[in-house]
Amino acid sequence: MISQKDGMTLVYVPAGKFTIGNDSGWKEEQPLHTVDLDAFWIDQTEVTNGMYVKCVQDGNCSQPSNTAHFDDPDYAGHPVVYVSWYDANQYCAWAGRRLPTEAEWEKSARGTDGRVFPWGDTIDCSLANYWGKENGCVDDTQLVGSYPRGASPYDALDMTGNVLEWVSSLFAPYPYDAADGREDLNASGPRVLRGGSWNVTAEFSRGSRRDWYNPVVKRNYVGFRCALDASP
């Protein structure tokens, strides 16, 4: 699906159960458990500077807090950064979409077979933009979609590395339960980020890894992608 609002390509994730979490990971990733999701669409890549500027021009989004990359045409195809959770949420609403839940994000990244990364269980700098053994694969953001070999089972790209991604969910202990208040967009508290970034190691880039920040935080390694409910 192509969004008429911002030109984003979305990929389809079918309904069904999958296992979320990692019993061998950090305590906030435990326990491994099953979540059943409805079908949905998710952005194939992170939202880019070139897409985000359209929302700014429409008067619906605030500029990133640092515009060094945002104002540079050479970075138009890179993920927008220096945006808060509120900025990300506002953009997705403007685009006619929404932020994915962390369960939706993890299914999109890992599929249903429990793999560590979107493509499998090992990682190198040909698969993702993370802080690799070469002292950084790129050491900055990269054009979205630059790692087609790192696609997820649903053909979502850049779900490991490049930038951490805001999701809708409040940070709360597992098991994940969408009905327990963690998906209340008006609630206060830290929000979850997923996927690692260009400046973190493989350990922090696993598909089950959970990070969480105050929703007002803006960083040069934090961006987002949006999602959309599938029609019944």
N, C-alpha and C positions, 0 to 999 in steps of 0.2 A: 504494500500500500504506500502511496506517495501522499504526503500532507499538502493540501493546496495552500495552507497558510504559510509554511516556512520551507517547503520543498524537502523535508525529511523523509527518508525511506523508513518504513516500519516493517518489522518481521513478526510473523504470527507464532504464538506459543499456545498449543492446544490445551484444553482442559484435562485435568487428571491429577493424580497423586505423585509426589516426589519426596525424597528424603532431604531435609534441610539440616544444616549443622554439621558438627564433626566431633566425635567423642575423643579424638586424639588431638584436637586443637586447644585453643585458649578456653578458659572456663566459660566465657560468654558465648562460645560457639556450642556449648553442650546443654542438653543432651541431643544426640542425633534423633530426629523424630520425623514423622510423616505429616505433610500438609497437603490438603486437597484444594486446588485452585480452579476457578473458572477460566475459560479461554480469554486471552488478551493479546494485544499488540504492544510491541516495545520498539523504541527508536533503534535503528540499526547501529547508529553511532552516537557519540556524545553530541550535544548541541554545540554548534560552532559559533565563532565570533560573527561570521557573516549572516547566520540565522538570527542571532540574538540582537544584532543591530536593527533588524526590522521591527522588533518589539519596542526598542528604544525610540525609533523614529515614529512609531504609532502613538507614543506617549504612554504605553502600558508597562514599560520596564525602566528601571533605573540603570544608568551606566555602571559597569564594574567599578569597584573602588580604586583600582589601578588600571589605567587604559593603555599602558605601553604596548601590549599585544593587541588589544582591542582596536586601537587606532592605526595599526600597521597593516596595510593590505596584504603583506606577505603571510600574515597569520589568520587571514579570513577563514581558512579551512581547518584551523586548529580549534580545539575545544575552548569555549569561553571559560575564563577563570576569574577569581576575585568576585564571586557571586555567593550570596548567602542562601540558606534554605528558603527564605522568604522570596528572594529573587527568583530562584528556580521554580518555586511553586507558582509564582505569578506568571512567569514565562509559559509554563505548561498550560495554565488556564487560558492565556491569550491565544495559544496555538490550538486550543480545542482539545487538549489532552490533559494529563495529570502526571504527577510523579508516580513511579512504580512503588509498590510496597517492597519491603526488603525480601519477602518471600517470592514475589514475582521476579525481582531482580535476580535472586539466587537461582531460581529455576531457569531463567533465561540464560544465565551464565553457565550452569553446570549440567543442565538436562536432568535426566532421571536415573543416571547410572552411578552417581556419587563421585564423579571425577574431581580431581583437585582443581584443575584449571579448565577453562572453556574447551580446550582442545585435547586434554589428557592429563597426565600426572607429572610431567617434567616441563621445565621452562628454560628458554634461552632468549637471547636478544633478537632472534629472527621471528619470534612469536608474539612479543609484547614489548612495550616501552616501559621498563621498570629499572630499578637500580641493580644492574647485573654485575657479573664478575669482572667485566671490563671497566669498572668504575662508572657505570651509567651507560645505558644503551644509547641514549640521545642527550641526556642531561637537560631536558626541557620538554615542553609539550611537542607532539608530533602531529602532522596532518591526520585527521580522523580517517580510518579505513586503511592505514598504511601496513597493516599486518593481516592480510587475508588468510594466512595459514593459521592464525590464532582465532578463527571464527568459532562461535559456540555451536552446539547442536542445532540451533534454530537460525544460524547465520547472523547472529548479533556480533558486532565487532568491537574491539577495544574494551572488553569487559574486564580484562586484566591490564593494569597499567594505564599510561597516559595521564588521566586524572582520576582522583577519587570522585565518586558520584553520590550526590544527595539522593536519598529515597524518602518516601513520605513518612516512614515509621518513626515513632518515638523509640529511644533505646529502652528496652525492658528485657528482663530475663526470658530465656526460652523455657518451656515450649512456646512457639509463636502462636498467637491467637488474635486474629484480626478484630475480634469482637470484644477484646478486653480493654479498649480505650487507647491502645497504642497507635491506631490509625485516625485518631481525632486530630484534625488539622488545626483546631483552635486550642489544643492543650499546650501547656508550657513544658519545657524540658528539653534535654539534648535529643537531637535527631541523628539517625543512622546514616553512615556513608559506606559505600561498598567499592571494591574493585582495585584497591591499590593505586599507585601513581608512578610517575616518572622518577620520583625521588625516594621510593621505598624498596626494600629487598623482596625477594620471592616469598619469604615467610609472611609478609604483610600483604601479599598480592593474591593469596588463595581465595577461591570462590566462596568459601564459608566464612572468611574473616570478616568481623564486624568492627567498624570504627564508629565513634559518635562524638559530635561536637555540639556546642551551643549553636542554635540555628542562625545566629547573627554573624558567625565566623565567616571570613572571606580569606582565601589563600590562593597562592599561585599554582597550586596542585589540586584544586577542588573545582569540579564542574558538575554536570548532571546530564541525564537523558530523561525523556518522558515516556509515558505509556498510555494506552487507550483500551477501554473495555471492548471486547468483541461483541458484535451484534448477536442477539439470541438466535 
